Amino acid sequence: MKGPIMLVCTRLADMTVMHPDQVCELCSQCQHPVGVYPTGQRVLTKHPDMKIMCSVCASGDIQPGDEIMSAGLVEEIVKERNESVPAGRG
């Protein structure tokens, strides 16, 4: 069985909130920096060959019929959202 092929992340410039434990990576297509939340980091650990793509680039790659799933359980994603803080616009 083939593993996931891409992790879709938000560009740092577009983030309104940031998780204290997120890391910054680059989109594999356009090289814009993106934020990777802990659930995404866990998926990348399990699937190190998975591409990281920003939502802008991914929107052009995702095709009808592609299977799309979240990187974590709903409860985990809600917890990460609640732990996040407003993004600095310095």
N, C-alpha and C positions, 0 to 999 in steps of 0.2 A: 504494500500500500504506500502510495506517495504521500509525503508530508506536505504541510502548507508551503506555498511558494512565495508569499509576500506578506509582510506586516505593514499595514497602512498606518501612518503616523501624521500628526499635525505639524506643519512647519512652525518653528519657534516664533517667527514673525506674526503668525496668525493665532497663537495661543492666547486665550484670555485668562486662563489659570494654569498653574504649574504645580506638579507634585514635588514635595521636597526630596524624594528619592529617584526622580526621573534622571535619565542620562541623555546626553545629546549625541546623536548620530547624524550621518549624512544620507540624504535620499540617494539611492543607487543610480537614479536616472539623471536628476538635475543638480545634485550635490547641495541643495538647500539644507541647512541644519533643521532637524526635526527632534521633537521630544519623545522619548520612549518611557512610558510609565512602567512601574514594576511588573504588571501582568504581561506586557510586551517583552520585557527583559527575560521573564521566565520562559516564554515561548521561544525566544532567540537562543536561549541556553539549550533547550530541547532540540531545536532545529537550526544549528549554526549556519547552514548554507542558505537560509531563507533571505530573500531580498527585503531590504527596508525601502519603502517608497512613501513619499509625501502624498497627501490626499489629492493634490492637484495632478500629479503624474499618474497616480493609481486610477483616477477617474477615467482616464483614457485607455487604460489597460484592462479594466474589468469588463468582461463580456457577459451578455445575457446567458444564463445557464451556469455561470461560475458559482461555486459554492463559497459563501461568505459566512464567517463566524467571528465572534468576538474573541479576544485573547484571554478572557477570564470569565468567570461566572458573574451574573448580574450583581450579586452581593459584593464581589470584589471590586467591580467597576464603580459601584455606588460609594464604597468605602474610599477608594482612591479619589473620587471626585470630592468627597467631604473633607479629605485630608489636604486637598489642593488649596493654594493661595493665589490671589490675583497676580498675574504676570506683571513684572516691572517693565515699564516703558521708558527706559533711560536714555 
